[in-house]
């Protein structure tokens, strides 16, 4: 199936985090086997899972916000399933969901996600005061903890693709600090930055970070 802007006519995709062209580049870059499983723990409108399905991959999409989930559900219902793929959608908090109820160990080929790093403007976590200096660090730590909980379900050669956003805050330096801390913290937990190979059909800017999973315990 050809994925282009016409593909979006099926869906309600206002305020989506992912750009459709970027998602296509990511999916094609990963070169996964048909039937591979893609997980999006911060699914938003579900576009990552929908595009993965259009390429013949199964998906699990988790979204905490009820309004977003309702739109996500409608989007998946409208999505043309040309490959008879499996798509599981959950209205849940991915930071507390019991992944073992939905995933098998070593079953996930890739995580493709866009966490809501702009959450400071519309805080959905009352335990974090985003007016404090270290609030974003706390939030980043929770995201990394979530990836760490998913680690047992990732295949040994799995890749994690994270959109850290191009407008995290009005202060440009905050985005750089978040990116650096996020990469540092991921590295401490066995998720190492993967350099994109030249010659691949991918032209993504610096807001996308690719991590290769290391399942060797130190």
Secondary structure, DSSP 8 states (H G I E B T S, - for coil): ---SGGGGGGS--TT-SS-HHHHHHHHHHH---TT-EEEESS-TT-HHHHHHHHTT-EEEEEE--HHHHHHHHHHHHHS--TT---EEEEES-TTT--GGGT--TT-EEEEEE---TTGGGS---TT--TTSTTHHHHHHHHHHHHHHHHGGGEEEEEEEEEE--S-S-SSHHHHHHHHHHHHHHHHHTTEEE----TTSS----TTEEEEEE-----
